[in-house]
């Protein structure tokens, strides 16, 4: 399973391109309602020596204002070289398609979002040739959705909100609202929501919360991804039980368990290793002996 938050933050717009209209309302910008949306090729390479590739590219058709392009970029940290690439993307798209380009940057931390939202000026100190004004979405301006009813009203926006608030103190409540809202929804909607949420959380502690919620709240739902998440949860539970069993045997036998030994046992993620320690714990004369260290 791809677990990169970078992928989730922009690919959700490929799966649900209409999400841009909802995001623009969150940002307080009233773009014309699209009559059609096209997911376009992301390769902006002009010559072979230099490859330029935007994360996601969308074309919006409207009745009142014609067509425009939206380049979606997922940004995980400050990168001083990125504004130059963004400026290139917008200039190239304008020249290639002859359409107004917009840049939407998705972030998961406030510092990166605030940096990305700054106007980037290009030119000499004495004169600015042009300026770049990205649209930026992040934890600083996305709604915190903790009500399942509110999440159910717009599951796709709720998914993006959960991804951008992956480090929020109430992320457990946010994810619970999303998993509850998914109950009874069509599988073709549940599947990408489960996938993008899992990807967007990455290796953060919140990913374990989501795994448990998928296993419990969405136990009815079957897909390769949901089964993989459940399997990860089962493996984690097996490890936790194994560590608990080792400690129980040591304590029942009256052996002193130091903080170092306890930490080593509880931090072990190998079920086979924990089983070996459990066997040794039955006959060891000290807690340290279970590790079999020379």
C-alpha positions in Angstrom: 0.0 0.0 0.0 1.3 3.4 -0.9 1.6 5.4 2.3 2.9 8.7 1.1 0.9 11.7 2.3 2.3 13.5 -0.7 0.3 11.2 -3.0 -2.9 11.5 -1.1 -2.9 15.3 -0.9 -3.0 15.7 -4.7 -4.4 12.4 -6.0 -7.6 13.0 -4.2 -8.2 15.8 -6.7 -7.7 13.3 -9.6 -10.3 11.0 -8.1 -12.7 13.8 -7.1 -11.8 16.9 -9.3 -15.0 18.6 -8.2 -13.3 18.9 -4.8 -11.6 22.1 -6.0 -14.9 24.0 -6.1 -15.5 23.1 -2.4 -11.9 24.0 -1.5 -12.2 27.4 -3.2 -15.3 28.2 -1.1 -13.3 27.3 2.0 -10.7 29.8 0.8 -13.4 32.4 0.2 -13.0 32.6 -3.5 -16.0 32.3 -5.8 -14.9 30.6 -9.0 -17.5 30.0 -11.7 -19.4 26.6 -11.4 -17.8 24.2 -13.8 -19.8 22.5 -16.5 -17.1 19.8 -17.0 -13.8 18.9 -15.5 -10.9 17.0 -17.2 -8.0 15.4 -15.5 -5.0 16.2 -17.7 -1.5 14.8 -18.3 0.9 15.9 -15.6 4.1 15.8 -17.6 5.3 19.3 -18.3 8.7 18.2 -19.8 9.7 20.5 -22.6 13.1 19.1 -23.5 14.7 15.7 -22.6 17.5 17.0 -20.3 15.0 18.7 -17.9 12.0 16.9 -16.6 9.2 18.9 -15.0 6.1 17.2 -13.7 3.2 18.8 -11.8 1.5 16.6 -9.2 -2.1 16.9 -10.6 -3.5 19.0 -13.4 -7.2 19.7 -13.9 -9.0 21.6 -16.6 -12.3 23.3 -15.7 -14.9 24.3 -18.2 -17.4 27.0 -17.2 -20.3 28.7 -19.0 -19.6 32.2 -17.6 -15.8 32.5 -17.7 -14.6 29.9 -20.1 -11.9 27.3 -19.2 -9.1 27.5 -16.7 -6.4 25.1 -15.4 -5.6 24.1 -11.8 -2.2 22.7 -11.0 -2.4 20.9 -7.6 0.9 20.5 -5.7 1.4 18.6 -2.5 4.1 20.2 -0.3 5.5 18.5 2.8 8.1 21.1 3.8 9.6 24.4 2.8 11.7 24.2 -0.3 13.4 27.3 -1.6 13.7 25.8 -5.1 10.0 25.1 -5.4 8.7 28.6 -6.2 10.8 28.6 -9.3 9.3 25.3 -10.4 5.8 26.5 -9.7 6.4 29.7 -11.7 7.7 27.5 -14.6 4.6 25.3 -14.4 2.2 28.2 -14.6 4.1 29.9 -17.4 4.4 26.7 -19.4 0.7 25.8 -18.9 -0.3 29.3 -20.0 1.8 29.0 -23.2 0.9 25.4 -24.0 -2.9 25.6 -23.4 -3.5 29.3 -23.7 -5.7 29.2 -20.6 -5.4 30.9 -17.2 -3.4 28.7 -14.8 -4.1 28.5 -11.0 -1.7 26.9 -8.5 -3.2 25.1 -5.5 -0.8 23.9 -2.8 -1.8 21.4 -0.2 0.1 21.3 3.1 -0.1 19.3 6.4 1.7 21.8 8.7 1.0 25.4 9.4 4.6 26.6 8.9 4.8 25.2 5.4 1.4 26.5 4.5 2.2 30.0 5.6 5.4 29.9 3.6 3.7 28.6 0.5 1.0 31.3 0.8 3.5 34.1 0.5 3.6 36.0 -2.8 6.8 34.9 -4.6 8.4 37.7 -6.6 10.8 37.2 -9.5 13.1 39.8 -11.0 15.7 42.3 -9.8 15.6 44.1 -6.5 14.9 47.3 -8.4 12.1 45.8 -10.4 9.7 42.8 -10.1 9.2 41.0 -13.4 6.3 38.9 -12.2 4.8 37.6 -8.9 3.3 34.2 -8.0 0.3 34.0 -5.7 -0.5 30.3 -4.9 -3.8 29.2 -3.4 -2.9 27.3 -0.2 -4.9 24.7 1.8 -3.6 23.4 5.1 -4.4 23.0 8.8 -4.6 26.8 9.2 -7.7 27.2 7.0 -9.3 23.8 6.5 -12.4 23.1 8.7 -11.9 20.7 11.6 -14.8 18.2 11.1 -15.7 16.2 14.2 -19.4 15.7 13.6 -20.2 12.6 11.6 -23.3 14.3 10.1 -21.2 17.2 8.8 -18.6 14.7 7.4 -21.4 12.8 5.7 -22.6 16.0 3.9 -19.3 16.2 2.0 -17.2 13.1 2.5 -14.5 14.1 0.0 -13.9 17.5 1.7 -14.0 15.7 5.1 -11.3 13.3 3.8 -9.0 16.2 2.7 -9.7 17.9 6.0 -8.6 14.7 7.9 -5.4 14.5 5.8 -4.5 18.1 6.4 -5.2 17.8 10.2 -3.1 14.5 10.5 -1.2 16.1 13.4 -4.2 17.8 15.1 -4.7 17.2 18.8 -8.2 15.9 18.1 -7.3 13.8 15.1 -8.9 10.7 16.8 -12.2 12.5 16.9 -11.8 13.7 13.3 -11.1 10.2 12.1 -14.0 8.7 14.1 -16.4 11.2 12.5 -15.2 10.2 9.1 -15.3 6.5 9.7 -18.8 6.8 11.2 -20.0 8.9 8.2 -18.8 6.1 5.8 -21.2 3.5 7.2 -23.7 2.5 4.6 -22.1 4.5 1.8 -21.5 3.0 -1.6 -18.3 0.9 -1.9 -17.0 3.0 -4.9 -17.0 6.0 -2.6 -15.8 4.2 0.6 -12.8 2.7 -1.2 -11.0 5.9 -2.3 -11.8 7.6 1.0 -10.3 4.8 3.0 -7.3 4.7 0.7 -6.6 8.5 0.6 -7.0 8.8 4.4 -4.5 5.9 5.0 -2.1 7.4 2.5 -2.5 10.9 3.9 -1.8 9.9 7.5 1.5 8.2 6.5 3.5 6.9 9.4 2.0 9.3 11.9 0.4 7.9 15.1 -3.0 8.7 13.7 -2.5 6.0 11.1 -2.9 3.4 13.9 -6.1 5.1 14.9 -7.4 4.9 11.4 -6.5 1.2 11.1 -8.5 0.4 14.2 -11.5 2.4 13.0 -11.5 0.7 9.6 -11.3 -2.7 11.3 -14.2 -1.9 13.7 -16.5 0.7 12.2 -16.1 -0.5 8.6 -15.9 -4.2 9.4 -18.6 -4.8 6.8 -16.6 -3.3 4.0 -14.3 -5.6 2.0 -11.5 -4.5 -0.3 -7.8 -5.3 -0.7 -6.9 -2.0 1.0 -9.3 -2.4 4.0 -8.1 -6.0 4.5 -4.5 -4.8 4.5 -5.3 -2.2 7.1 -7.1 -4.8 9.2 -4.2 -7.2 8.8 -1.8 -4.4 10.1 -4.1 -4.0 13.1 -4.2 -7.7 13.8 -0.4 -7.9 13.6 -0.1 -4.9 16.0 -2.5 -6.6 18.4 -0.5 -9.8 18.2 2.7 -7.9 19.1 1.0 -6.1 22.0 -0.4 -9.4 23.4 3.0 -11.1 23.0 4.8 -8.3 25.0 2.1 -8.4 27.7 2.5 -12.2 28.0 6.2 -12.0 28.5 5.9 -9.4 31.2 3.1 -11.4 32.9 5.3 -14.5 33.1 8.3 -12.6 34.5 6.2 -10.8 37.1 4.3 -14.0 38.1 7.7 -15.7 38.7 8.8 -12.9 40.9 11.6 -11.7 38.7 12.6 -8.1 38.9 11.8 -6.3 35.6 13.8 -3.1 35.2 12.7 -0.1 33.2 15.2 -1.0 30.5 13.9 -4.6 30.2 10.3 -3.4 30.1 11.1 -0.9 27.4 12.9 -3.5 25.3 10.0 -5.9 25.5 7.2 -3.4 24.8 9.1 -1.8 21.9 9.7 -5.1 20.1 7.6 -5.5 17.0 8.7 -9.0 16.0 6.1 -11.7 17.1 8.7 -14.5 16.7 11.2 -12.7 18.9 8.6 -12.2 21.6 7.6 -15.8 21.4 11.3 -16.8 22.0 11.4 -14.5 25.0 8.2 -16.0 26.4 9.7 -19.5 26.2 12.9 -18.3 28.0 10.9 -16.4 30.6 9.5 -19.8 31.9 13.0 -20.9 33.1 15.1 -17.7 33.3 16.6 -16.8 36.6 16.7 -13.1 35.8 14.6 -11.0 33.4 17.7 -10.1 31.4 18.3 -13.8 30.5 15.3 -13.9 28.2 17.1 -11.9 25.6 19.9 -14.5 25.2 22.5 -11.8 24.9 26.1 -12.9 25.0 
